[in-house]
Amino acid sequence: QAQLVESGGGSVQPGGSLRLSCVASGYILHYNAVGWFRQAPGKEREGLSCINRYDGSTWYADSVKGRFTISEDYAKDTVYLQMNSLKPEDTAVYYCATDHATIQGLCAMSPWPNFWGQGTQVTVSS
């Protein structure tokens, strides 16, 4: 069965770190682009970082550049998002998504990615 399963969310103080994991299974393993997105209450979903599973190229939103790092363990079919120097404004539900797409297109959600995980909550507060 094709699915994306996120994990690693939780509560952390400002300045702290978390690592999110996105495990893929099924036919979606053949999709070339995987990305991380977030949606805070009352705000639109935002593309944060995307990776091309075959050439390793990456894209980052300005809001997370220098703080977040996307990576992949190809053998484990897992894409990670290492989040450092977390801020209260990073509080949101974080999702991973995948599709046949350019990494820029996937992160822009244009077109809307075909396959999404269920999301994991990240809360940054003191």
C-alpha positions as CSV (number, residue, x, y, z in Angstrom):
1,Q,0.0,0.0,0.0
2,A,1.4,3.4,-1.0
3,Q,1.8,5.8,1.9
4,L,3.9,8.5,3.4
5,V,4.3,8.4,7.2
6,E,5.8,11.4,9.1
7,S,7.2,11.2,12.6
8,G,9.4,13.2,14.9
9,G,7.2,16.1,15.8
10,G,6.8,17.4,19.3
11,S,7.3,20.3,21.6
12,V,10.6,22.2,21.9
13,Q,11.8,25.4,23.4
14,P,12.9,28.3,21.1
15,G,16.4,27.7,19.9
16,G,15.9,23.9,20.0
17,S,16.1,21.3,17.3
18,L,13.9,18.5,16.0
19,R,14.4,16.0,13.2
20,L,11.3,14.9,11.2
21,S,11.2,11.7,9.2
22,C,9.1,10.8,6.2
23,V,9.0,7.1,5.3
24,A,7.6,6.2,1.8
25,S,6.2,2.9,0.7
26,G,4.5,1.4,-2.3
27,Y,4.5,2.7,-5.9
28,I,5.3,6.3,-4.8
29,L,8.8,5.2,-4.2
30,H,9.3,5.9,-7.9
31,Y,8.3,9.6,-7.6
32,N,11.4,11.7,-8.0
33,A,10.6,14.7,-5.7
34,V,9.9,14.7,-2.0
35,G,9.2,17.8,0.1
36,W,8.4,19.2,3.5
37,F,5.5,21.6,4.0
38,R,3.8,23.2,7.0
39,Q,0.5,24.8,7.8
40,A,-0.1,27.0,10.8
41,P,-3.6,27.7,12.1
42,G,-5.3,30.3,9.9
43,K,-2.4,30.4,7.4
44,E,-1.9,28.8,4.0
45,R,0.3,25.7,3.5
46,E,3.9,26.6,2.9
47,G,6.6,24.7,1.0
48,L,9.7,24.6,3.1
49,S,12.2,22.3,1.4
50,C,12.2,19.7,-1.4
51,I,14.7,17.2,-2.7
52,N,15.2,15.3,-5.9
53,R,15.6,11.7,-4.9
54,Y,17.7,10.8,-7.9
55,D,20.2,13.6,-8.1
56,G,20.1,15.0,-4.6
57,S,19.4,18.6,-5.6
58,T,17.6,20.6,-3.0
59,W,15.5,23.8,-2.7
60,Y,14.7,25.8,0.5
61,A,12.3,28.5,1.3
62,D,13.9,31.8,2.5
63,S,12.1,31.4,5.9
64,V,14.1,28.2,6.7
65,K,17.3,28.6,4.7
66,G,20.3,28.1,7.0
67,R,18.2,26.6,9.8
68,F,16.6,23.5,8.2
69,T,18.3,20.8,6.2
70,I,16.6,18.2,4.0
71,S,18.3,14.8,3.4
72,E,17.5,11.3,2.2
73,D,18.5,7.8,3.3
74,Y,17.8,6.0,0.0
75,A,18.2,2.6,1.5
76,K,15.5,3.3,4.1
77,D,13.2,5.2,1.7
78,T,13.2,8.0,4.2
79,V,13.5,11.7,3.8
80,Y,14.5,13.8,6.8
81,L,14.1,17.4,7.8
82,Q,16.6,18.6,10.4
83,M,15.3,21.7,12.0
84,N,17.6,23.8,14.1
85,S,17.3,27.2,15.8
86,L,13.5,26.8,16.0
87,K,11.4,29.8,16.6
88,P,7.8,30.1,17.9
89,E,6.7,31.1,14.4
90,D,7.8,27.6,13.2
91,T,4.9,26.1,15.1
92,A,2.7,24.3,12.6
93,V,1.6,20.9,11.3
94,Y,4.4,19.6,9.1
95,Y,3.6,17.4,6.1
96,C,5.7,15.6,3.6
97,A,4.5,15.1,0.0
98,T,5.8,13.5,-3.1
99,D,5.1,13.5,-6.9
100,H,6.8,13.4,-10.3
101,A,7.9,17.1,-10.4
102,T,10.7,19.6,-10.3
103,I,11.7,20.4,-6.8
104,Q,10.7,24.0,-7.4
105,G,7.3,22.9,-8.6
106,L,6.7,20.5,-5.8
107,C,7.6,23.1,-3.2
108,A,5.4,25.7,-4.9
109,M,2.6,23.1,-4.9
110,S,2.1,23.9,-8.5
111,P,0.5,21.6,-9.5
112,W,-0.8,20.3,-6.1
113,P,1.3,17.4,-5.1
114,N,-0.3,14.0,-5.7
115,F,0.5,12.3,-2.4
116,W,0.6,13.6,1.2
117,G,1.4,12.2,4.6
118,Q,-0.9,12.7,7.5
119,G,1.2,15.4,9.2
120,T,3.0,15.8,12.5
121,Q,2.6,18.7,14.9
122,V,5.6,20.8,15.8
123,T,5.2,23.3,18.7
124,V,7.9,25.8,19.6
125,S,7.3,27.7,22.9
126,S,8.9,28.5,26.2
